[in-house]
Amino acid sequence: MLYSLLIILIILIISIAIGGPIATTLGFTASMATLLFLSTGHLSFLATKMYDNAISTDNVIVPLFIMMAEFMAKGGIAEDIYYVMAKYLRKIKGGLAVATTLACTIFAALCGSSPATAATIGKVSLEAMRKRGYRDDFSIGTVAGGGTLGIMIPPSITLVMYGILTQTSILKLLMAGILPGLLLSALMCVYSIVRAHVTPEVIGQQRHIKGAPAAQQEIVYEEYNTNFLQDFAKAGPALILIAVIIYGMYSGAATATECAGLGAVVAFLLVVFKRKMNKQVFFTSMEATVKSSSMMILMLTAALMLTNVVARLGIATALAQMCTSLNVNRWVIMIMLFILWYFLGCIMSPTAMVTLTIPFVFTPLTQLGFDPIWLGIVSTLCVEVGMITPPVGNNLFILKQTTGLDIGTIIKGALPQIGVLTFGLAILCICPSITTLIPSLMST
């Protein structure tokens, strides 16, 4: 069985090395493994299985969440959220950085995409922070870190894909992402406040010398000229939508797919009521939804093909038996996998990383006693780290394209956020109940 695994990995690595799309690579590897180790009859079975997976109603959640994100991103929702956060946090030292993180947190609960969160919030927050004298590397690092929350806080396309691949409850996976997402957001906020006090130069202020009179710096925020009701009208509908979706999933009043449908409809109506919906916005959003959904569903069905082959060959069982027979602590294996996920997160999208590795590692890890829901969360967190890890973290290049800053400045700002996320990963390993608490309280 391990010989079969070696051949499959060689085919997979060569296919990736020559530049093939991940979906094609997974499907080609599954097909070749079937011809080499199974039978041509099983190949026709795989084709039928792939078609059934592609038209499964479980996949409907993917385009609905993507549609919701597209409307939110193109409808000016992010600008309103950031405006309100910045207004009420402006008097805290480093408040605009905290506002950026919180805006990313809220937008992540409307979006489900890490690159989209980073790019959208980055456009509105960097200008505001630069206007206040914030150093570029600190500002862009805050956006890079906050942007990663898009694939942790529900709705998370990555967790949906993981749930479909592993037959784990998507509802419980999405709910499990809430507390870890809020934990990471809180850690980023604390880091920003501490950094602003320790090195005030990063927020455009001078370091106070002991014994010297405190400098009085009066900053006028003339653009914040709205009252509470006007602020609620800007950000309130988005917050209410988040609350309704999360409550619907938690209470069992609606399935994850129904909540995704509700989110897409309400997102559309919000953009209409804000008078930002036009023909271009609508068709651009629909086009992006179709492209992203098609790619993800094709990738998912190809990954399920490979999962089927791996199971039929007994590779997953053999790996599980090998892992359990090793005289090493299970956390040694887990840490080695963390390192692999960190690396893969640098060079591919979250969904690609999950679909590429989960078919091989899920069964062995669950055999070692790791909770499937906890595995989904920590694998997603590892992808978050990889997406801002140089030299090829995806979010780093997305921020370069959207902000125009040089890549060196972006990497310098992102490095501390890698430490914050890794610290969060350590907390989730020490206290896994943070991940499993909400799912354990759910009625379904």
Buried (B, 14 or more C-beta within 10 A) or exposed (E): BEEBBEBBEEBBEEBBEEEBBBBEBBBBBBBBBBEEBBEEEBBEBBEEBBEEBBEBEBBBBBBBBBBBBBBBBBBBBBBBBBBBBBBBBBEBBBBBBBBBBBBBBBBBBBBBBBBBBBBBBBBBBBEBBBEBEBBBBBBBBBBBBBBBBBBBBBBBBBBBBBBBBBEBBBBBBBBBBBBBBBBBBBBBBEBBBEBBEEEBEBBBBEEEEEEEEEEEEEEEEEEEEBEEEEBBBBBEBBBEBBEBBBEBBBEEEBBBBBBBBBBBBBBBBBBBEBEBBEEEBBEEBBEBBEEBBBBBBBBBBBBBBBBBBBEBBEBBBBBBBEBEEEEEEBEEBBEEBBEBBBBBBBBBBBBBBBBBBBBBBBBBBBBBEBBBBBBBBBBBBBBBBBBBBBEBBBBBEBBBEBBEBEEEBBBBBBBBBBEBBBEBBEBBBEEBEBBBBBBEEBEE
